[in-house]
Amino acid sequence: MKTKAVRLYGKNDLRLEEFELPPLQPDEIMAEIITDSLCMSTLKAVSNGADHRKVPADIATHPVIVGHEFCGRIAAVGDMWKEQYHVGDKFVIQPNIGDVRAYAPGYSFPWIGGDATYGIFHRQVMDNGSLLSYHGDSYFAGSLVEPLSCIVGAFRAQYHLCDQYSHEHVMGTRQGGAMALLGATGPMGFLAIDLAVHGARRPRHLIVTGRTQEKLELVRRLYPVEEAAKYGVTLHYVNTRDVPQYAQQLRGLLPEQVSGFDDVFVMAADPDMVTQASAMLAQDGCLNFFAGPLDCDFHAPINFFDVHYNVTHIVGTSGGNTEDMKEAIHLIEDGTVHVEKIVSHVLGLGAVVDTTLHLKHIPGGKKLVYTHLDFPLSSLSDLSHLPNAAKIMTAVEEHGGFWCAEAERILLNEA
């Protein structure tokens, strides 16, 4: 079986190639990949090459397939797994497969990754429970399970004292508390807002910051304050660009009896943002450094007086686990979180190399790859280069300008 895939050979050395997959072994599963969502974490791996913790040292001679936010259907099943998995079943993948080396599909392996037409899951993926069934009505939403699981995991990783003088903690964001999402005007911030407003553990007060007014206006349209109010959440959007010490300003948006924020998420790798976040915490508040920095020597000043006397907490999360993935699947399948709102572009496999290398300079939200098709990177505002463009544009317009299952079916000739 031949596959066409984007492989990493070294720092910023991505190549689209066609090659033969090895014969399927009894303890393996072959997958047909339909969609992949491009992630900034992939760009970090591409930029660092073999210096990245998840990328093997020998990629120059044994390249790896990139892309870890993918969805597809099972193409062939080795004898060992025939009772659990079946040809034609839709799947999503949890890339954190429990490898002691931190290796993961999309970073570390020669035969499996999202930016490919076909790939082979080795036994460790199934042994770890990382190949998950998915029953959603679109493949693209399946590709967005993984990024949503990162938000689910971040919210679950927060912790607070059971009571003031206890050493026991309760996991999760504080229900009915005060939450701040700093630098939350990108796709991951969008998902965090969506989950905070529509999830089961909602804050009473939610502050979202950004530094670009245009991005703030976009997120305000996607997640209106009036919509949040229907769910009992008081939502504020704040531009912090020209405010040097904005921690006090954001505290001032809370009611007088609320001393600070219970949960603060830093969604951009900026030292000053970390410092401001730590200054916003209430007693027993928890700061989550969600953004992954490129610089392994990243530092930020934090007031450890507050850590000691106000019992504030600091946690960092990087990706979700399998249980987070299962919850994300549920949130998408039952319509709690509307992941279509974070999609801004679609592209074919031939456009992946250039798009990935320039990802941080391309505005908008998530870029969705349709691996079996070949068309240029296309904004949802201009889909003229897609096959069946007129029908697809009509479907997108009828769904409020968002990418949708109907548009996908037309694109894949399944309508």
C-alpha positions in Angstrom: 0.0 0.0 0.0 1.4 3.4 -1.0 0.8 6.6 1.0 1.4 10.2 0.3 2.6 12.1 3.3 4.5 15.1 4.6 7.7 14.1 6.4 10.2 15.9 8.6 13.9 15.4 7.8 15.4 18.2 9.8 14.9 21.7 11.0 12.3 23.4 8.7 12.9 20.5 6.2 9.4 19.2 5.3 8.8 17.2 2.2 5.7 15.8 0.6 6.5 12.3 -0.7 4.8 9.2 -1.9 6.2 5.9 -0.6 5.3 2.3 0.2 4.1 1.4 3.7 5.4 -1.8 5.1 3.2 -4.9 5.2 0.6 -4.8 7.9 1.5 -6.9 10.9 -1.0 -8.9 13.1 -0.7 -6.4 15.9 -1.2 -3.3 13.8 -4.0 -1.3 12.2 -4.0 0.5 8.9 -5.8 3.9 8.8 -7.1 6.0 6.0 -6.7 9.6 7.1 -9.3 12.0 5.8 -8.6 15.3 7.7 -5.9 16.8 9.8 -5.9 20.1 11.6 -2.6 22.0 11.5 -1.3 22.9 15.0 1.3 25.4 16.2 2.9 22.5 18.1 3.8 20.9 14.8 5.5 24.2 13.7 7.5 24.0 17.0 8.6 20.4 16.1 9.5 21.5 12.5 11.5 24.5 13.7 13.4 22.5 16.3 13.9 19.3 14.3 15.7 16.6 16.2 16.2 19.1 19.1 12.5 18.7 19.9 11.8 16.4 22.8 9.3 14.3 20.8 11.4 14.1 17.5 13.9 11.3 17.1 17.6 12.1 16.6 17.8 10.1 13.3 15.1 11.9 11.2 17.7 12.8 8.5 17.7 9.1 7.5 14.4 8.0 9.1 11.9 10.9 8.6 8.7 11.1 10.5 5.2 12.0 9.3 3.9 15.2 10.8 0.4 16.1 12.0 -1.3 14.9 15.2 -4.9 16.3 15.0 -6.4 13.8 12.6 -9.5 11.8 11.9 -10.3 9.1 9.4 -11.5 5.5 9.0 -10.0 2.2 9.6 -8.7 0.6 6.4 -7.4 -2.8 7.6 -7.2 -4.6 10.9 -4.5 -7.0 12.0 -5.7 -10.3 13.5 -4.9 -9.3 17.1 -7.5 -6.4 17.0 -10.3 -7.9 14.9 -12.7 -8.2 17.9 -12.2 -4.5 18.9 -11.8 -2.6 15.6 -13.6 -2.9 12.2 -12.9 -1.7 8.7 -14.8 1.4 7.9 -15.1 2.6 11.6 -14.4 6.3 12.1 -11.6 7.1 14.6 -9.8 9.9 16.3 -6.3 9.6 17.9 -4.9 10.6 21.2 -1.3 11.4 20.4 -0.1 11.1 24.0 0.3 7.3 23.8 2.1 6.8 27.0 5.6 6.4 25.5 8.3 6.9 28.1 10.3 8.8 25.5 7.4 11.2 25.0 7.1 10.0 21.4 3.8 10.6 19.7 2.1 10.1 16.3 2.7 13.2 14.3 6.1 13.8 15.8 8.0 10.6 16.2 7.0 7.8 13.9 7.8 6.9 10.2 4.4 5.3 9.3 1.7 7.3 11.1 0.8 11.0 11.2 -2.1 13.3 10.2 -0.6 14.8 7.1 -0.9 11.6 5.1 -3.4 9.6 3.0 -2.7 6.3 4.8 -0.7 5.2 7.9 -0.1 2.3 10.2 -0.8 2.4 13.9 1.6 0.2 15.9 0.5 -1.9 18.8 1.4 0.7 21.5 -1.4 3.0 20.3 -4.1 0.4 20.8 -2.5 -1.0 24.0 -2.7 2.5 25.5 -6.3 3.0 24.4 -5.4 5.9 22.2 -7.3 4.8 19.1 -10.8 6.0 19.9 -14.1 5.5 18.1 -15.8 8.6 16.8 -19.4 8.9 15.6 -19.7 12.5 14.7 -21.2 13.6 11.4 -18.0 15.1 10.0 -14.4 14.2 9.8 -13.2 17.8 10.3 -14.9 18.0 13.8 -13.1 14.7 14.6 -9.8 16.5 13.8 -10.7 19.1 16.4 -11.3 16.6 19.2 -7.6 16.7 20.1 -7.3 20.5 20.5 -10.6 20.6 22.5 -9.2 17.8 24.7 -6.3 20.1 25.5 -8.7 22.6 26.9 -10.7 19.9 28.8 -7.4 18.7 30.3 -6.4 22.3 31.3 -9.7 22.9 33.0 -9.5 19.6 34.8 -5.9 20.2 35.9 -6.8 23.3 38.0 -7.0 22.6 41.7 -8.2 24.4 44.8 -8.3 23.7 48.6 -11.2 21.8 50.0 -11.4 24.4 52.7 -9.1 27.2 54.0 -7.1 25.0 56.4 -7.1 21.8 54.5 -4.2 20.1 52.7 -6.6 18.3 50.4 -7.5 19.7 47.0 -10.5 19.6 44.7 -9.5 19.2 41.0 -11.0 21.4 38.3 -11.9 25.0 37.8 -14.0 26.6 40.5 -17.7 26.5 39.6 -19.4 29.8 40.1 -16.0 31.5 40.5 -14.0 34.1 38.6 -12.0 33.0 35.5 -9.6 34.9 33.3 -8.4 33.8 29.8 -5.4 36.0 28.9 -4.4 36.3 25.3 -7.3 34.1 24.3 -8.0 35.5 20.8 -6.7 32.4 18.9 -8.4 29.1 18.2 -7.4 27.5 21.5 -8.8 30.6 23.3 -12.0 30.3 21.4 -12.4 26.7 22.6 -11.7 27.8 26.2 -14.4 30.5 26.0 -16.9 28.0 24.5 -16.2 25.4 27.2 -16.2 28.0 30.0 -19.6 29.3 28.9 -21.3 26.1 27.9 -19.6 23.4 29.9 -20.8 21.8 33.1 -18.5 23.8 35.5 -19.2 27.4 34.6 -17.6 30.5 36.2 -19.8 33.3 37.4 -17.4 35.9 36.0 -15.3 35.5 32.8 -12.7 38.0 31.5 -11.1 37.5 28.1 -8.1 39.6 27.0 -6.3 40.2 23.8 -4.0 42.8 22.3 -5.5 43.2 18.8 -8.9 45.0 18.6 -9.8 43.2 15.4 -9.3 39.8 17.0 -11.3 40.9 20.0 -14.2 42.0 17.9 -14.1 38.7 16.1 -14.2 36.6 19.3 -16.9 38.9 20.6 -19.1 38.1 17.6 -18.4 34.4 17.9 -19.2 34.3 21.7 -21.4 37.3 22.5 -21.7 38.5 26.1 -25.5 38.1 25.7 -25.1 34.4 25.0 -22.9 34.0 28.0 -25.4 35.8 30.2 -28.0 33.1 29.3 -25.8 30.6 31.0 -25.2 32.7 34.1 -21.8 33.9 33.0 -20.9 37.6 33.1 -18.4 38.0 30.2 -16.1 40.9 29.5 -13.6 41.4 26.7 -10.6 43.7 27.4 -7.9 45.0 25.1 -4.7 45.1 27.2 -2.3 46.4 24.5 -1.7 49.9 25.9 -2.2 49.0 29.6 1.2 48.3 31.2 -0.2 46.9 34.6 -3.6 45.5 33.7 -4.0 43.0 36.6 -5.6 45.7 38.8 -7.8 46.8 35.9 -9.1 43.3 35.4 -9.7 42.8 39.1 -11.7 46.0 39.0 -14.2 44.4 36.7 -15.2 41.9 39.4 -17.8 42.7 42.1 -16.4 44.4 45.2 -16.8 41.2 47.3 -14.7 39.1 44.8 -11.1 39.6 45.8 -9.5 38.1 42.6 -9.6 35.3 40.1 -9.9 31.7 41.0 -8.7 30.4 37.7 -6.3 32.2 35.3 -5.2 30.7 32.0 -2.2 32.2 30.2 -2.8 31.4 26.5 0.3 33.1 25.1 3.9 32.5 26.0 4.7 36.0 27.2 6.6 36.7 30.4 4.7 39.8 31.3 1.4 38.0 30.9 2.6 35.4 33.4 3.5 38.1 35.9 0.2 39.9 35.4 -1.7 36.6 35.7 0.0 35.8 39.1 -1.0 39.3 40.4 -4.7 38.6 39.5 -5.1 35.5 41.6 -7.4 35.4 44.6 -6.5 33.4 47.7 -6.2 29.8 46.7 -6.3 30.9 43.0 -4.7 28.7 40.3 -2.6 29.9 37.4 -2.4 27.6 34.4 0.5 28.3 32.0 -1.2 26.8 28.9 0.9 28.3 26.2 4.0 26.3 25.2 7.1 28.5 24.7 9.6 27.9 22.0 12.4 29.0 24.3 13.5 26.3 26.7 14.9 29.0 28.9 11.6 30.9 29.3 11.3 32.7 32.7 8.8 35.1 34.2 8.8 37.0 37.6 6.1 35.8 40.0 5.3 37.1 43.5 6.1 34.2 45.8 4.8 36.1 48.8 1.4 35.3 47.4 2.3 31.7 46.7 3.3 31.4 50.4 0.7 33.5 52.2 -2.3 33.4 49.8 -1.7 29.8 48.9 -1.8 30.4 45.2 -1.0 27.6 42.8 0.8 27.2 39.5 0.2 24.5 37.0 1.1 23.9 33.4 -0.7 21.6 30.9 0.4 20.3 27.5 -2.3 18.3 25.8 -5.0 16.1 27.2 -5.1 12.5 28.1 -7.3 9.7 26.8 -10.1 10.6 29.3 -10.0 14.2 28.2 -10.3 13.0 24.6 -13.4 10.9 25.4 -15.0 14.0 27.1 -14.1 16.1 24.1 -15.7 13.6 21.7 -18.8 13.8 23.9 -18.9 17.6 23.9 -18.6 17.7 20.1 -21.1 14.9 19.4 -23.8 16.3 21.7 -23.3 19.9 20.4 -22.1 21.4 23.7 -19.0 22.9 22.1 -19.2 24.2 18.5 -15.8 23.5 17.1 -16.7 24.8 13.6 -16.3 28.3 14.9 -12.5 27.9 15.1 -12.0 26.9 11.4 -10.8 29.7 9.2 -9.1 27.9 6.2 -9.2 24.6 4.3 -6.4 23.1 2.2 -5.3 20.0 0.3 -2.2 17.9 1.2 -0.1 19.7 -1.4 -0.3 22.9 0.5 0.7 21.6 3.9 4.4 22.2 3.7 4.2 25.9 2.8 1.3 26.5 5.2 3.0 24.8 8.1 6.3 26.7 7.6 4.4 30.0 7.6 1.7 29.1 10.1 2.4 31.8 12.6 2.1 34.5 10.0 -1.3 33.3 8.6 -4.2 35.0 10.4 -7.3 33.3 11.4 -8.2 30.1 13.2 -7.6 26.4 12.5 -6.4 25.3 9.0 -8.0 22.0 8.0 -6.2 19.6 5.6 -8.2 17.2 3.4 -5.4 14.7 2.7 -6.8 13.1 -0.4 -7.4 16.3 -2.2 -5.1 18.9 -3.8 -6.1 22.5 -3.6 -4.5 25.7 -2.2 -4.9 27.1 1.2 -8.3 28.8 1.0 -10.0 31.1 3.5 -13.7 30.5 4.1 -14.3 33.9 2.6 -12.8 32.7 -0.7 -13.4 29.0 -1.6 -13.4 29.5 -5.3 -10.4 27.1 -5.8 -12.2 24.2 -4.3 -13.9 21.5 -6.4 -17.7 22.1 -6.5 -16.9 25.6 -5.2 -20.4 27.1 -5.8 -22.2 24.4 -3.9 -19.7 24.5 -1.0 -19.9 28.3 -0.7 -23.7 28.0 -0.5 -23.5 25.4 2.2 -21.0 27.6 4.2 -23.3 30.6 3.8 -26.3 28.7 5.0 -24.4 27.7 8.1 -23.6 31.2 9.1 -20.3 31.4 7.3 -18.8 28.4 9.2 -17.3 25.3 7.7 -19.8 22.5 8.2 -20.6 18.8 7.6 -22.6 19.5 4.5 -19.7 21.5 2.9 -17.3 18.6 3.7 -19.6 16.0 2.2 -19.8 18.1 -1.0 -16.0 18.4 -1.0 -15.5 14.7 -0.6 -18.2 13.9 -3.2 -20.3 12.2 -0.5 -23.3 14.5 -0.7 
